[in-house]
Amino acid sequence: MRTIALHGFTGEGADFADLRAHLPAAADFLAPDLPGHGARRGLRQAGDYSLRAHLAIIDEAVGEHEGVTLLGYSMGGRLALHWALQNPGRWRRLVLIGASPGLVTAAEREERRLADAALATFLRTQGLAAFYKYWHHQPMLRTFLQDASPAREALLTRRNANEPESLALSLESVGTGSLPSLWDRLGELRSPVDLVTGEADPKFTALARRMGEKIPRVRLSVVEGAGHAVHLERSGDLAILMGF
């Protein structure tokens, strides 16, 4: 069975290398880069960053396979939800790490859209270093980024290769405020869904519990010693959770 892993904002498919190392050598595991990230940095047309463009990348990764497992982290989890709801017969399992189905009300979405637009402007005018000084100091990310390790250094090297304009376009196109809410559609998810959060990420743990009340076949896993990025912080635990 194929597993497709979708990275978060500022990340890329290579972020799943540590998880891949815990899987059997024969595992069919793909982690594509999403628009504005990794090999897809440098895209400049707004259409390249549309929700449709993101879902087309997932379609390409799925190919002719049926019954795939879709693993999504943060932004990638949000996109995985959209794809799963559009393709109900093509997946057998969702694993969502620190993910959200969006914001419920139009007022909340507009407030977030304006906040993301301001952050995009900050990226364009102040550059990556200033942006990361803010982004990497969010409490939910500190558990991974505060301690020196080869994995952390590799991730920071990849992130320093990002382009401000590409990240800004990603924020403006598929940020939480720009996409419709999926809260009312969670009951349509008929195959098993794993909601994974870190114990040092109380915001998304609370969100996962709310989501779990609406999803028919759901399991909530709170991973000890991890924050928002469970796949980076506890990749071995995640591999066990996924049954590898």
N, C-alpha and C positions, 0 to 999 in steps of 0.2 A: 504494500500500500504506500502511496506517495504522501509525504508530508511537505507542506509548503509553509515556510516561515516568513513573516512580514515584520520588518524592523520598525522602530519608532522614529520620530522626528529627530533630525541631526545624525541618525545612524545610517547603516547600510547592511546588506546581506551578510557581510563578513562578521558582523556582531554576533552571529550564531555559531562561530567557529568552535568555541568552547563546548557548546551543547553538542555540536556535530561530533566532536571527539569522544563523547560518551555514548554514541549510538553504534550499533553494529556496522561493520565496514560495508555490508551489502545494503544498508538502509537507503531507500529512495528519498532523498532529502534535498529540497531546493530552497534557496533563500534569495529571491530576486531583489535587485535594487529598485527602489521606488523613485518617481520623478523628483529631480533636484538633489538626489543622493547617490553616492558611489559612482558607478559607471554612467549614471543618468544625470550627473551634475552638468550644468551649462545649458540646459534647455531654457529657451527664452520666450516661447509662445505660450500664452495663457492656456490654450487648449491642451498643451502637454501636461498640465497640472490638474485637469478636471477630474472629477470623480470617475467619469467614464474611462479616462486614460489609465487611472490606477486599476480599475476593475479589469481592463483589457490585459494588463500585465499579469494579473492573477489568472485570467483565462488562459493566457499563453503558458503559464507554469503548470496549470492543471492539464492542459492538452486533452488527450482522449481518455484520461484516467477518470474512473468513477470511484466514489467512496473515499475521497482524499481526506486527510487530516489537515486542518487549517490552523496554524499557530500564529497568533498576532500579538504584538507587544505595543501597548499605548496607541499611537496613531495607527500602527499596523493592525491592532485589534479592532479599532473602529472600522477600518476598511474591510477586515475579515467579516465583520457582522453584515456590512452592506452586501458583500459578495454572497455570503451564505443565504441571506434572505432573498436575493435575486435568483439563486440556483439551489432550490431546496432539495433536489434529488441527486446532487453531485458530490455531496460531502457526507462523511460518516461521523465526524467529530470536530468540534471546535475547542481550541485551547486558547483562552484569552488572558493575557498577562497585563494587569494594571490598565484595563480597557474600560471604556465608557460607551453607552449607546447614544450619547449626545446630551443636549440640554432640552428640558421639557417645553418651556414656553418660548414664544417668539421674542419676548423682551429679554430673556436670559441669553438667547442666541445672538441677538443684536449687541448686547453689552459685551459678550465675548468676542464677537466679530470685530468690534471697534478696538478692543484690547489687543487682539492679534494684529490688526492693522497698525496699531502704534508700535508693536514689537517689530513688525516688518520694517517700518520706517527707521526704527532704532538700528536694526541690522544694516540697512543700506547706508545710513549716515555715520554710524560709529564703528562698524566692522565686527569681525568675529570675536576678537579678544574681549571687547567690552560686553558683547552679548553673552559669551560664555561665563564671564564673571558673575552675571545674573543667573543664567540658566543652570549652571552646574552647582549653584549654592542653594537650590531648592532643597528643603529638608528631605524629601522623598528620594533624592539622588545621592545624598551625602554618604550613605552607608557603603556605596561602591567607590565613590570618587575620593573619599578622604584618606584612604590607605594606599600607599604605593604598592604596585604589583605589576608584573609583566602584562597581564590582561588589561589593567587600567591604562598603562602607558601605550599599548597598542591601540586601544580605543581612542585615546586623546590624539594620537598621531593621525588616525583616520578622520576624526572630527576637524582637526586643524586644516585638512585639505578641502573642507567644504567651502562653498561660495556664498557670500551674503545674499546676492540676488536670487540664487536658486532656493535658498531656505526661505527667503521672504515670499517668493511666489508659492511655495508649498504651504506656508502658513495662511496666506490669503485664500488659497483654493480649497484645501481640505482640512483647515483648522476646525476645532470643535464648533465654533460659531457659524461656520460656513456650510455645514452639512445638516440635513434634516434630522430631527430626533427619531430614534428607533425604539423608544421605550414602549410604545403601544404595539410594537410588532414582535416583541421578545417571545410571546406565546406561540409564534409560528415556528420556532426552532424546535423541531421534533426529534432530532438526533442528539446524542449526548454532548453536553457543553461543560467544560472545565473552566472555572473562574479562579485564576491564580493571582494572589497578591502577596506582598511581603509584610511581615509584622510591623516594620517601621514605615509603612505606608497606610496610615489610618484612613485617609480620605478615600483611596480606591478600595480599601477593604470594606468600608461602609457602602460604597457604590455597588460592590460585588454582592453584598448581602441583599441590597434592594433589587438588583437584577435577578438574583436567585429566586426571589418571590414570584417572578413572572415567567421563568423558563421551566418547561415541564420536566426535562431530564437534566439535572444540574448537579455539579459537585463543586463546593467551594474549598479551596486549599489555601491556607495562610502559612507561608514558609518562614520558619524561624531564621533570624539573623540576616534578613534581606529587606531591602527597601523596594522601590518601584521597579527596578530592573532585575527581576528574579532570574531571567535567562543569563545575565552577566554575573550575578552574585552567587547563585546556587545552581549552576548548570547541571551538576550531577543529580541534585534533588529533583530538578525538573525532568530529567531523563527518566528517573524512576517513576515519577508521577505519571508520565506519559506511557509507561509500560514497556520501555525499552530495556 
